[in-house]
């Protein structure tokens, strides 16, 4: 991992390493199995009302916190209130926005009532304000974890943390490590006794550490191209999107036509030919064709044009901003440290000088890079998205309010928001893909991100039990050495 985890409050976790650690220390009502599929978590079962507005979860019997105290339904109620309390600093609180009263509670609206209650010690009832096809998936996120409500101010203290997942935190001089939680309901099946965190300066170094058995697997690297001749790499089952994040709040980039000019002068076909990415295909959409299914997703309008035609159109689009080869504009392009990422950044930006864009490439250490994106301190940045859901919604959600810090550009187009809400509220599996098409079309028109390629990610792995899946989810409780 690029840096050590340090946040013990799951609702406040924002860095990839903290989110990953929180997912091991805590378990929600619903969780994911070794294949990334939604399965029962702390709840042994649930019922959904016919109108898809009321979810009733029945907890497993005998649940305990890692300090051997009882865990009950009120702990889950406390968790939702903790995430949605004004000033809670829960970066992904938007993932819970479908809950009745969630937005009002977060905004401290007078007399706001949150639609979460515990009729008895083993029952959690959640009422939504609208149907949400992604609600169960949202409950797997750290923001939806329980809080031991009887512990008061000691809840997230470094030396006395109580967690309910397969692992719990053990304080060290450097922060904390993970140790097996003997009070986890499935502890008998967890074979890894402890997890020690080590840092790597780049994805290349992390890959080498796994190869030499200095580490067993990696966390926190958003981009992991395999070095030539690398061994011990396993391919995931889905596609990631390599793209250029655009900060539309910056001059030049705040004009849609200029973003189109940049997008259309990326030579994706040449990139595919020269890249080391497995199964890479040019991306003119945000959603991989296979994930789109039967839905006919719209490609960017410039996709059929030749390279020369794209450059000519791009020059015209930039004219209103008075940008040309004779009067160039300078933009910063950030990318995380790595031999491959440096090559990719140069390849992606190579055609921009032709239309009057001078690029200042800036290589950052992974932690600094991630922090810069969260702060919005960038013009353009090389980034990747894995799918975060079972369908196209997962590729689009990072640009919504639910995306929280993942929405680095602060994209808030009302029409996109409207269409994403419609897609999330659509429970019909036939109609839903078409609703997602309409949402994606808005983003394609805006070019708020510049898709480059879809590719099959490879992960350095030196453990047993690792199962490839489209979401890239690999809970430690299913792994062994």
LINMOPE-V571898 format. One record per pair of residues at least 4 apart in sequence whose C-alpha atoms are under 7 Angstrom apart, sorted by the first residue. I is the first residue (numbers start at 1). J is the second residue. D is the distance in whole Angstrom. If there is no record, write none. Layout:
# LINMOPE-V571898
((I;J;D) (I;J;D))
This chain:
# LINMOPE-V571898
((1;198;7) (1;199;5) (1;200;6) (1;218;6) (1;219;5) (1;220;5) (1;221;6) (2;199;5) (2;200;5) (2;201;6) (2;202;7) (2;220;6) (2;221;7) (2;366;6) (2;367;6) (3;199;5) (3;367;7) (4;17;7) (4;197;7) (4;199;7) (5;17;5) (5;18;5) (5;21;7) (6;18;7) (6;175;6) (7;13;6) (7;18;6) (8;156;6) (9;13;6) (9;156;6) (10;22;5) (10;142;5) (10;143;6) (10;145;7) (11;83;6) (11;90;5) (11;142;6) (11;143;4) (12;89;6) (12;90;5) (12;91;6) (13;18;5) (13;19;5) (14;18;7) (14;19;6) (14;91;6) (15;19;6) (16;20;6) (16;220;5) (17;21;6) (17;219;6) (17;220;5) (18;22;6) (19;23;6) (19;142;7) (20;24;7) (21;25;6) (22;26;6) (22;142;6) (23;27;7) (23;142;6) (24;165;6) (24;166;6) (24;167;6) (24;475;7) (24;476;7) (25;163;6) (25;164;6) (25;165;4) (25;166;6) (25;167;5) (25;168;5) (26;145;6) (26;163;6) (26;164;5) (26;165;4) (27;31;7) (27;41;6) (27;42;6) (27;145;6) (27;164;6) (27;165;5) (28;41;6) (28;42;6) (28;139;6) (28;140;6) (28;144;6) (28;145;5) (28;146;7) (29;40;7) (29;41;5) (29;42;5) (29;43;5) (29;139;7) (30;38;7) (30;39;6) (30;40;5) (30;41;4) (30;42;7) (30;43;7) (30;136;7) (30;139;6) (30;140;6) (31;38;6) (31;39;5) (31;40;6) (31;41;5) (31;140;5) (32;36;5) (32;37;5) (32;38;5) (32;39;6) (33;37;5) (33;38;7) (33;39;6) (34;467;6) (34;474;6) (34;475;6) (34;478;6) (35;467;6) (35;468;7) (35;469;6) (36;469;6) (36;471;6) (36;473;5) (40;44;5) (40;45;6) (42;59;6) (42;60;6) (43;57;6) (43;58;5) (43;59;4) (43;60;5) (44;58;6) (44;59;6) (44;60;5) (45;57;6) (45;58;6) (46;55;7) (46;56;5) (46;57;4) (46;58;6) (47;55;6) (47;56;5) (47;57;7) (48;52;6) (48;54;6) (48;55;5) (48;56;7) (49;53;6) (49;54;5) (49;55;7) (52;131;5) (53;127;6) (53;128;5) (53;129;7) (53;130;6) (53;131;6) (54;126;6) (54;127;5) (54;128;6) (55;125;6) (55;126;5) (55;127;6) (56;123;7) (56;124;6) (56;125;5) (56;126;6) (57;123;6) (57;124;5) (57;125;6) (58;122;6) (58;123;5) (58;124;7) (59;122;5) (59;123;6) (63;70;6) (63;71;5) (63;185;7) (64;68;6) (64;69;6) (64;70;4) (64;71;5) (64;164;7) (64;183;6) (64;184;7) (65;69;5) (65;70;6) (65;71;6) (65;162;6) (65;163;6) (65;164;5) (65;183;7) (66;162;5) (66;163;5) (66;164;6) (66;168;7) (66;181;6) (66;183;5) (67;162;6) (68;183;6) (71;75;7) (72;121;5) (72;122;6) (73;77;7) (73;118;6) (73;121;5) (73;122;5) (73;123;6) (73;124;6) (74;78;6) (74;118;6) (74;121;7) (75;79;6) (75;146;5) (75;147;5) (75;148;5) (75;149;6) (76;80;6) (76;145;7) (76;146;4) (76;147;6) (77;81;6) (77;116;6) (77;117;6) (77;118;7) (78;82;6) (78;146;7) (78;147;6) (78;149;6) (79;83;6) (79;144;7) (79;145;6) (79;146;4) (79;147;5) (80;84;6) (80;144;6) (81;85;6) (82;88;7) (83;88;6) (83;90;6) (83;93;6) (83;143;6) (84;88;7) (84;93;6) (84;102;7) (84;105;6) (84;106;5) (85;105;7) (85;106;5) (86;106;5) (86;107;6) (86;108;6) (91;404;6) (91;405;7) (92;143;6) (92;402;6) (92;403;7) (92;404;5) (93;143;6) (94;401;6) (94;402;4) (94;404;7) (95;138;6) (95;402;5) (96;102;7) (96;138;7) (97;102;6) (97;103;6) (98;128;6) (98;129;6) (98;130;6) (98;132;7) (99;115;6) (99;127;6) (99;128;4) (99;129;6) (100;114;6) (100;115;5) (100;127;6) (100;128;5) (100;129;4) (101;105;6) (101;112;6) (101;113;5) (101;114;5) (101;115;6) (102;106;6) (102;114;6) (103;107;6) (104;108;6) (104;109;5) (104;112;6) (105;109;6) (105;112;5) (105;113;7) (105;114;7) (115;126;6) (115;127;5) (115;128;7) (116;125;6) (116;126;5) (116;127;6) (117;124;6) (117;125;5) (117;126;7) (118;123;6) (118;124;5) (118;125;6) (119;123;6) (119;124;7) (130;425;7) (131;425;5) (132;424;5) (132;425;5) (133;424;5) (133;425;6) (133;426;7) (133;427;6) (134;138;6) (134;424;6) (135;139;7) (139;144;5) (140;144;7) (148;155;7) (151;155;5) (154;160;7) (155;161;6) (155;162;7) (156;161;5) (157;161;6) (158;171;7) (159;171;6) (161;169;7) (163;168;6) (164;184;6) (165;184;6) (166;180;6) (166;181;5) (166;184;5) (166;187;7) (166;477;6) (167;178;6) (167;179;5) (167;180;4) (167;181;5) (168;178;6) (168;179;6) (168;180;6) (168;181;6) (169;176;6) (169;177;6) (169;178;5) (169;179;6) (170;176;5) (170;177;5) (170;178;6) (170;179;7) (171;175;6) (171;176;4) (171;177;7) (172;176;5) (172;177;7) (177;195;6) (177;196;5) (177;197;6) (178;194;6) (178;195;5) (178;196;7) (179;193;6) (179;194;4) (179;195;6) (180;192;7) (180;193;5) (180;194;6) (181;187;7) (182;187;6) (183;187;7) (190;477;5) (190;478;7) (191;480;6) (192;480;6) (200;205;6) (200;206;5) (201;205;6) (201;365;7) (202;206;6) (202;337;6) (202;338;6) (202;366;7) (203;207;6) (203;221;6) (203;224;6) (203;338;6) (204;208;6) (204;338;6) (205;209;6) (206;210;6) (206;218;7) (207;211;6) (207;460;6) (208;212;6) (209;213;6) (209;214;5) (209;215;5) (210;214;6) (210;215;5) (210;216;5) (210;217;6) (210;460;6) (210;461;7) (210;462;6) (211;231;7) (211;232;6) (216;461;6) (216;462;5) (216;463;6) (217;460;6) (217;461;5) (217;462;6) (218;460;7) (222;384;6) (223;384;6) (224;457;7) (224;458;7) (224;459;7) (225;277;6) (225;340;7) (225;457;7) (225;458;7) (226;230;6) (226;458;6) (232;460;6) (232;461;6) (232;462;7) (233;458;6) (233;459;5) (233;460;5) (233;461;6) (234;458;5) (234;459;5) (234;460;7) (234;461;7) (235;456;7) (235;457;6) (235;458;4) (235;459;6) (235;468;7) (236;456;6) (236;457;6) (236;458;6) (236;468;5) (236;469;6) (236;470;6) (236;472;7) (237;468;5) (237;469;5) (237;470;5) (238;456;6) (238;469;6) (238;470;4) (239;288;7) (239;386;7) (239;454;6) (239;455;5) (239;456;5) (239;457;7) (239;470;7) (240;384;7) (240;385;6) (240;386;5) (240;387;7) (240;454;6) (240;455;6) (240;456;6) (240;457;7) (241;384;5) (241;385;5) (241;386;7) (241;453;6) (241;454;5) (241;455;7) (242;383;6) (242;384;4) (242;385;7) (242;451;6) (242;452;6) (242;453;5) (242;454;6) (243;382;6) (243;383;6) (243;384;6) (243;449;7) (243;450;5) (243;451;4) (243;452;5) (244;380;6) (244;381;5) (244;382;5) (244;383;6) (244;449;6) (244;450;5) (244;451;6) (245;380;6) (245;381;5) (245;382;6) (245;383;7) (245;449;5) (245;450;7) (246;379;6) (246;380;5) (246;381;7) (246;409;6) (246;448;6) (246;449;6) (247;253;7) (247;378;7) (247;379;5) (247;380;6) (247;409;5) (248;253;5) (248;254;4) (248;409;6) (249;253;7) (249;254;5) (250;254;6) (250;379;7) (252;258;7) (253;258;6) (253;259;6) (255;259;7) (256;260;6) (256;446;6) (256;447;7) (257;261;6) (257;317;6) (258;262;6) (258;317;6) (258;318;6) (259;263;6) (259;447;6) (260;264;6) (260;447;6) (261;265;6) (261;314;4) (261;317;6) (261;318;7) (262;266;7) (262;352;7) (263;450;5) (264;302;6) (264;310;6) (265;310;6) (265;311;6) (265;351;6) (265;352;7) (266;348;6) (266;349;7) (266;351;6) (267;271;6) (268;272;6) (268;282;5) (268;452;6) (268;453;7) (269;273;6) (269;282;6) (270;274;6) (271;275;6) (271;347;7) (272;280;6) (272;281;6) (272;282;7) (277;455;6) (278;455;6) (278;456;6) (279;455;6) (279;456;6) (280;453;6) (280;454;5) (280;455;4) (280;456;7) (281;453;5) (281;454;5) (281;455;7) (282;452;6) (282;453;4) (282;454;7) (283;451;5) (283;452;5) (283;453;4) (283;454;6) (284;299;5) (284;300;5) (284;303;7) (284;451;6) (285;299;5) (285;300;7) (285;444;7) (285;451;7) (286;395;7) (286;451;6) (287;291;7) (287;292;6) (287;392;6) (287;395;6) (288;292;6) (288;454;7) (289;293;7) (291;391;6) (291;392;6) (292;297;7) (292;392;6) (295;433;6) (295;434;6) (295;437;7) (297;437;6) (298;441;6) (299;303;7) (300;444;6) (302;310;7) (305;309;6) (305;310;6) (306;310;6) (307;311;6) (308;312;6) (309;313;6) (310;314;6) (311;315;6) (311;355;7) (312;316;7) (313;317;6) (314;318;6) (314;355;7) (315;319;6) (315;324;7) (315;355;6) (318;322;6) (318;323;5) (319;323;6) (323;327;5) (323;328;5) (323;329;6) (323;356;6) (324;328;5) (324;355;6) (324;356;4) (325;354;7) (325;355;6) (325;356;4) (327;356;7) (328;356;4) (328;357;5) (328;358;6) (329;356;6) (329;357;5) (329;358;6) (330;357;6) (330;358;5) (330;359;6) (331;358;6) (331;359;5) (331;360;6) (331;379;6) (332;359;6) (332;360;5) (332;361;6) (332;378;7) (332;379;5) (332;380;6) (333;359;7) (333;360;6) (333;361;5) (333;362;6) (333;379;6) (333;380;5) (333;381;5) (334;361;6) (334;362;5) (334;363;6) (334;378;7) (334;380;6) (334;381;5) (334;382;6) (335;341;7) (335;362;6) (335;363;5) (335;364;6) (335;369;7) (335;381;6) (335;382;5) (336;341;7) (336;363;6) (336;364;5) (336;365;6) (336;366;5) (336;369;6) (337;341;7) (337;363;6) (337;364;5) (337;365;5) (337;366;6) (338;342;6) (339;343;7) (340;344;6) (341;345;6) (342;346;6) (343;347;6) (344;348;6) (345;349;6) (345;382;7) (346;350;6) (352;356;7) (352;357;5) (353;357;5) (353;358;6) (364;368;6) (364;369;5) (365;369;6) (366;370;6) (367;371;6) (368;372;6) (369;373;6) (370;374;6) (371;375;6) (372;376;6) (372;377;5) (372;378;7) (373;377;6) (373;378;7) (373;408;6) (374;405;6) (374;408;6) (376;408;6) (376;409;6) (386;471;7) (387;394;5) (387;395;5) (387;470;7) (387;471;5) (388;394;4) (388;395;7) (388;471;6) (389;393;6) (389;394;4) (389;471;7) (390;394;7) (392;396;7) (392;436;7) (393;397;6) (393;436;7) (397;402;6) (397;403;6) (398;402;7) (398;403;4) (398;406;5) (398;407;5) (399;403;6) (399;407;5) (399;411;6) (400;407;7) (400;417;7) (403;407;5) (407;411;7) (413;417;6) (414;418;6) (415;419;6) (416;420;6) (416;439;6) (416;442;6) (417;421;6) (418;422;6) (419;423;6) (419;435;7) (419;438;7) (419;439;5) (420;424;6) (420;436;7) (420;439;6) (421;425;6) (422;426;6) (422;435;7) (423;432;6) (423;435;5) (423;436;6) (426;432;6) (427;432;7) (428;432;6) (431;435;6) (432;436;6) (433;437;6) (434;438;7) (435;439;7) (436;440;6) (437;441;6) (438;442;7) (440;444;6) (441;445;6) (442;446;6) (443;447;6) (443;448;6) (463;479;6) (463;480;6) (463;481;5) (464;479;6) (464;480;5) (464;481;6) (465;478;6) (465;479;5) (465;480;6) (466;474;7) (466;479;6) (468;472;7) (469;473;7))
